[in-house]
Every structure is written in structure tokens, then in C-alpha cells.
Amino acid sequence: MTHTLDRLAQTIAARKAANPDSSWTAKLMSKGPEKCAEKFGEEAIEAIIEAVKGDKEKLTREAADVLYHLLVMLASRDVALADVLAELDARDGISGLDEKASRE
């Protein structure tokens, strides 16, 4: 069974080369990786605002936007969701403090 994020990543990849007039994803991608990153940042800030406000429904919607725009940003730089998930798997069972210290 394919996970929702896998399906979304596949859809984003398929629309990467689509006509920008027919797809929001294609339109965003046509503006380049920098614009994709900017849009991800905007959505992340909106999610933070809703988290601070404590509105679960709005936070849920904003979190969905964040995940979508994260995948678009990754795709704009040819980073596969599978690679991100593999990185998370590699960190499984490692203390966050230890993992962070290993990067310094």
C-alpha cells in the first residue's frame, strides 16, 4: 500500500513538467527552487501562527500545506522523499542530542 506522502510526491514529480497554466505545482516549479523554498517558508510561518493560537483545525490545514510545499521544494532540487525517509531511518534509535552533536 502506498503512503499518502509517497502518492503526493509521485503526483508532484509527474506535474513538475506539466503546463504551468494547468497545475499549481507546475506553476510553482516554473518559478524555480528559490520560489519553492520561499513558499515553503511562508507556509511554515502560517503553521507556526496557528500552533501558537491553538486552533487545531487551522493548524491541521496549515500542516498539510507545509508537507505539500516541503515536497515541492525537495522536488525542485531533485531530492527524493525516499532519500529523506532513509535519512530518518538512519537516525532511528539515536538520541536527538547525540545526532545533533555528531553534525558539529
N, C-alpha and C positions, 0 to 999 in steps of 0.2 A: 504494500500500500504506500502510495506517495504522500509525503507530508505536505501540508499546506504551504510551508515556506519553499519546499522543493518545487511545487507546482507554480508558485508565484515567480520564483527565479527562472523557471523554464519559459514562462509567459513573457517576462521581461527580456530574456535573451532573444526570443522569437520576434519581439517588437522592436528590438534595437535597430534593425534595418528597415523598419516599416516607414511608410509615408508620414511625416510629422503632422500632416493635416488630418490624419485618420486615427492617431493614437497619442495620448498624453505622454506615455512612456517614450515614444519615438520623438516627440516634440522636445521633451526634456533632454534626451540623449543628444539631439541635434545641436543643442547649445553648448555641449562639451562637458567634460568631467568637473570643471570648476563650478559650473552652474548646478550640476547634480549634487555636488558637495554643499554648496550654499543652500539648496533646497532642503537637504537632509538636516543641516544645522537649524534652519527655520522651524522645521517640524519638531526637532528635538526640544527647542526652546518652548514651543507650544505645549509639548507633553510635560515639560517641567512646570510650566504655569498651572496646568490642570492638576498635577500631582500636589503642588503647594496648596491649591484651592480645595483639594479633597473631593472633587467631583469624579466619581468612579466611571460613570458613563462617558463623560467627555475625555477622561484620561484613556479609557479603553479605545476610543476612536482615534485619539492622537497617537497612541502607541502603535496602532495598526498603520497609521500614516508613516511613523518613524521606521517601522520594519520595511514597508514598501520602499521608502526613499533610501534606506540603507542598501537594499538590494540593487536599486537603480544606480547608486553611487558606486557600489562594488563592480557592477557590470560595466559601468563607464570606464573603468580601469582594468577590465578583464580579470577581475578577481572572482573566482567561483565560490558560491556558497559552500560547496563541498570542502574547499580549502579552509574556509573559516571554521566549519564544523570539525575538520580534522585538527585544527589548532586547539579548539576547545577540548576535543577528546584527549589530546596530548597533555593538557593541563589537568585532566580529571584526576582527583586524588591528591593533588598538590595544593598545599596551603596557598591562599591568595597572597599572603605576606611573603612566603618563600618564592613564589613565582615572580612577584614584583621585584624582589631583591636580586633575582637572577638576571634581570634586564639592566641593572645598574652597573 
